[in-house]
Amino acid sequence: MVLAASLFVANAASPTSSASAAEALTTEPVEGVSLGEWTARWWRWALNQPVQPFLDPDGRFCEMGQEGPVWFLAGTNGRFRPKRECEVPEGKYLLVPVINMIYWQRGPGDSRLPCKTLQESAAVNNDHLRSAVVLLDDKPVGDVRLFRVKSEGCFPMDPDDPSSPLGAADGYWLMIKPLSRGPHSLVVGANYGESDVAYGGMNQNFEYVLHVGGRTTLSDAADYGRSLIATQ
């Protein structure tokens, strides 16, 4: 089965301001776990919650199933444009799936599909990315095409079940280093350019306001505004 979504890495580091959005990104492992493996963990998280996170209308489900050093954000199913507000603990990395796909063994027809076939199926639309723009605190993070991530081979959809079907993921992901305390904005827009293929015409547009370390007071907000002016 295939599912596409913009369901919109490094050792421990000090919190990062957004003075340079590109510098806020990393491709290094987080606590010894590669970015490819984090994307596999993200898919397991997204597909096993009581409410699929990519259907969240306004951020009310942001905390659902979150654990560990990386906080998972979600995109959409391509049918709406949410604006979400979330409280994120300090010190968390943020995994942002800009636009991506997964293909896994499901049902009698594809239960024996080899890993190579799964990988090729997950890659199809990502070979035809038309555009992708991500703004962190109103600043572009750079060329998103440089951040294509494929899962490391194929992974069990349920790592605790020896008979679990295998899946492969492919897409464009950003790992953001821990942000400084206070409010931060994240805007994502992306689309594929292969309309004759399933999900090939998908568009992704979503926004987050992230309150790192909790929601701010009026004085905190004033300080944040002054810091933005100082960096412009």
Buried (B, 14 or more C-beta within 10 A) or exposed (E): EBBBBBBBBBEEEEBBBBBBBEEBBBBEBBEEBBBBBBBBBBBBBBBEBEEBBBBBEEBEBBEBBBEEBBBBBBBBBBEEEBEBBBBBEEBBBBBBBBBBBBBBBBEEEBEEBEBEBBBBBBBBBBEBBBEBBBBBBEBEBBEBEEBBBBBBEBBBBEEEEEEBBBBBBBBBBBBBBBBBBBBBBBBBBBBBEBEEEEBBBBBBBBBBBBBBBEEBEEEBEEEBEEBEEEEE
